[in-house]
Amino acid sequence: MKRYTSYAAGAHPAKDNLPASQSPFPATSYVFKEVSHMKKSETPVRISAAGSAALSQRHGKTLGQRILENWQLYALLLIPVVLTIVYKYIPMYGIQIAFRDFDPNLGYLGSRWVGFDWFTRFFKAPTFWRMMKNTVAISVFGLLWSFPVPIILSLVINQVRFHKFKRVVQTVLYAPHFISVMVICGMIKIFLSPTGGLLNLILGTQIDFLTHSEFFRTIYIASGIWQDAGWGCIIYLATLANVDPGLYEAAKMDGASVFQRILHIDIPELMPMVVLNLIMAAGGIMNVGFEKVWLLQTDLNKATSDVIAVYVYQQGIEQAKYSYSTAVGLFNTAINIVLLIIVNKIVSKASEVEFV
């Protein structure tokens, strides 16, 4: 892949026979250079305990001494660590009710142990395969359609040179992210209303789109793109803001078009962040947003809107089947963990970015 680098005065490859004083190029001349990428190591470098001790001796300070020297930073770090332990790890003790016939009167340890009975019941449920198919379909199609949009938006916005117009565009794109899901679903129902809905007025029809199961996935994914695409491009714009402007100057001097500058400068700079976000998105591929599905779901579109998240809510909250709903949620989480590990391993083979 082509990249841009800088040469010192008089070191231009086409002018190597001229001394620096006679070089027609300025003190720092940027030129186009073909760079061959070295093969990346397939496994990250890890420092052993012996190596860590050697580094400590080299600096002449032990770990305890460095902690005492920077105790203010470690004190600040202690706050989020404690909060994570209290609100994330300690509640995991309650996962055991997925393997018990939980009775609130008897408590965790007093409830009868049933093993994997609740999981077996879920696998034999008449709607199991429909929920699995709908959950995977909405998540995968949503990832395929929504993941590239923030990247494309960031590349386009980065080319805008009118700063006032650029700020206005960014504000307009960010705004939908701050609208609550409840309001978004209300807007969707108004726009798609068979009587006076904007889409029906444009098409000249009177179709109630939310009662047709074949339209549900499109409505869910399209509304998600509109709401979160602008917010998702922030991290990519921040990455592009750190690109050396000299690289763009080098590309212009070599006659590179806008598309070539995007292809050879912007995209390579974005790739580590793209890979990291892809790994994180893959880890939540089974987490379909419960609120939007629940608010847009009707009896007529359940063929495509019946997902695991809604089923957990119905079984756990509405029917008070705490053990059963916990088992279903734990199964969903286990699938996410497996997918995260698989995608991370696959991506790390072709990239230097590794999440876990």
Secondary structure, 3 states (H helix, E strand, C coil): CEEEEEEECCCCHHHCCCCHHHCCCCCEEEEEEECCCCCCCCCCCCCCHHHHHHHHHHHCCCHHHHHHHCHHHHHHHHHHHHHHHHHHHHHHHHHHHHHEEEECCCHHHHEEECCCHHHHHHHCCCCHHHHHHHHHHHHHHHHHHHCHHHHHHHHHHHCCCCHHHHHHHHHHHHHHHHCCHHHHHHHHHHHCCCCCCHHHHHHCCCCCHHHCHHHHHHHHHHHHHHHHHHHHCHHHHHHHHCCCHHHHHHHHHCCCCHHHHHHHHHHHHHHHHHHHHHHHHHHCCCCCCHHHHHHHCCCCCHHHHCCHHHHHHHHHHHCCCHHHHHHHHHHHHHHHHHHHHHHHHHHHHHCCCCCC
